[in-house]
Amino acid sequence: ADVAGWLHGACGVGRDQLPNLERVPLAAAPPPAVDDLVPDCTLTNKTFAETPLDAFLLQFTRDRYAEHTPGPAFRSRQAGILGLLEEMRVLMLDERGTDAAQQDLVIRVLLDLMTPALPPFYRLFMGGLVPSAERGDPAWLV
């Protein structure tokens, strides 16, 4: 499945002409043209200021992840979004964190965060589960 080799042999396309430069030595890769670069953003920097609602929701989310994490839960000493990011980084790099386990964890946390009071389409699309009586969802949601 050497697509680059096939393209070179069959079509005469050089490896350095393909958009994906994987496995091309850095010296052989053509430098990007200055005109091809995305211009720098001209918006002024904005500092994030956490509101009490942000703090509550972030702590609630962190508590849900700690509750549903397989094995001992890692709790960061940092507060707010930086603590959540650190906890998620540890969770994603844990050897018990298979793709299926991480997906299951995210779904369980999303379902905790999205109480039955939220519109049904949020639970359906974000949680991946159709509301039903078997799941204990209220009658008005089913």
Helices and strands as residue ranges (DSSP letters): H 3-6, I 7-11, G 15-17, G 34-36, H 52-68, H 80-93, H 99-113, H 120-127
